[in-house]
Amino acid sequence: MKGEKGFALVITLIVSALLVAVTGEFIHDVFIDTSLRQSFADAQQAGLAAASGAEVAMKLLNASLKTNEYTSLNDQWATPQKLEDEKGTLTVTITEETGKLDLNSVVFANGTINQPYYEVLQRLLEGLKLSPDLADKLADWVDADDIPRSRGAETGYYKSLTPPLEPANAPLITYEELRMASGFSEAILTKLFPYVTIYGDAEGGTASKVNINTAPAELLAVLDPAMTTELAGRIIDYRKKTPIKNAAEVAGISGMETVGIALQGKIVVKGSVFRIQSRAQVGDTVRIVEAVVRTGDSRTKVLYWREL
């Protein structure tokens, strides 16, 4: 009898252990399934919120640009917007691409160098402590011919790589494309990003102009050989108080009497291309929509759209 009771006790303990294990596994599976369902729902909500934020930003831009003859960092669109509720947060940031240097304008549509613009890029690179040789490398990447400049790179160089590449020999389609161009490391692209764009307003073989109201100080300081860091600072101080309403007004800023005239034809006071970043977070899930849009009199054209 004692042996039977002992055996029964062992069986009971084994069954109990199995029940605990099965129950634990069941609870774990339910938890995982519930978490996955919740994560999926959070991702869906965050994605929709981020896309909606970008759409609202486009409408804000259209409304703002219809009533103003200029765009500036004092405008409502230039202030990041953040919305919060019990479900999560939505942050929308708008920056103006027209306030940057258009890399595609370094070379004209016929493939020849736009010398004044090329020199602005060189001065910008030097101001950022980057090699001015990158100007040649960029020009060779986007121009139509296969003749390398003295500090550039064309097909012969790219074919020697492992794996071999072909230079685009065409305007940049995305900024990230420059990762393939000689000399443009990820660190360099990150450092350049606040000052350059590939979305210019050039038409009919002309070069893109830079919005004097939104250009960063580093770019203002190199727009002309006679420009200085001090003069760039004066422009920024001036526009903080009152946006510049026409290009000729620049010559009225103290110290800009001569260089302000030289800048005519190179600058504008109203932007037409903007970058929107809409970031939504629901729970621990984050979704980001990044868009570049060109504004017009009646509609907004999406030039770039990426969801992360």
Helices and strands as residue ranges (DSSP letters): H 2-67, G 76-78, E 81-84, E 88-96, G 97-99, E 101-102, G 103-106, H 115-127, H 133-142, H 155-159, G 175-180, H 186-192, G 193-195, E 196-197, E 210-211, H 217-220, H 229-241, G 247-252, H 259-262, E 267-268, E 273-282, E 285-295, E 300-307
